[in-house]
């Protein structure tokens, strides 16, 4: 009885160390410097960039909200990546040609190649990146993101939540929340390691001087997190968590679609720096190990002991993450935390197996 209990307590402590000393950094974060420089100082040097591939439906549904930004002087650039549908035609139907720059990627097929080509054709220094399957609820999205630049800042990391209220959608939203909690908290610990391309701003000069995506051009995905992993530091990076800066996406309606999407993300994590892989791996191990030990403990320990340990961990998570849920406007997920946290155990288990067996040399 003592051995299973000691293992369970060790994994509990290991897991809670992350919540108490790492993830709580974001809960305690107060953005006292929400506007680093006046947006007017860079408005004439900024552009919104979207890579499009067979997004005819999303162009009609989402781009109007992305385009409707204040002020109107921001350049809007869409680069088509070898679309085979009517994406370009729809763009030209919706927007007057003088209000939007439509480029066609004649370089090589692929999102990284399309973005690289577009950046080479844009004469703006501050670039805000997002995807055609995204939409915003505020006309101040671009303004909020660009405001975070100063003389030192070259990367601005934003939040891009999913919508939806089904159980699968809530889990996808929770997984996205946990990912954001991690990369925001690690930034606050002075070790930024990733961001999401659905809502990220960068300096063109940083992109050009560091050869863009060339270090990982052999991997189809990773234009966002691997670029940040390679080039971000605490000094040249900032975060924006104002709700007006959030960029929303509609999640997959199928578990298969979600798993396929996350499998692509795992394929990029092979290239993370060793420290980042170590820290992320230990946390995933502690989460998986805790639940395995907890399930086993219900067979060998008194029920009240196992239940008390499970309840204590959830209580600490609630206390340390409550403000983070509020900041990221995911309040409604808190009531589902016991279920969603267990689903994260299943998810981490799948990802761990996939990571172990997947090829680390190719997509």
Secondary structure by P-SEA (a helix, b strand, c coil): caaaaaaaaaaaaaaaaaaaccccccccccccccccccccccccccbbbbbbccaaaaaacccccccccccccbbbbbbbcccccaaaaaaaaccccccbbbbcccccccaaaaaaaaaaaccccbbbbbcccccccccaaaaaaaaaccccccbbbbbbbbbbccaaaaaaaaaaaaaaaaaaaaaaacccccccccbbbbbaaaaaaaccccccccccccccaaaaaaccccccbbbbcccccbbbbbccccaaaaaaaaaaaaaacccccaaaaaaaaaaaaaaaaaaaaaaaaaacccaaaaaaaaaaaaaaaaaacaaaaaaacccccccaaaaaaaaaaaaaaaaaaaaaccccccc
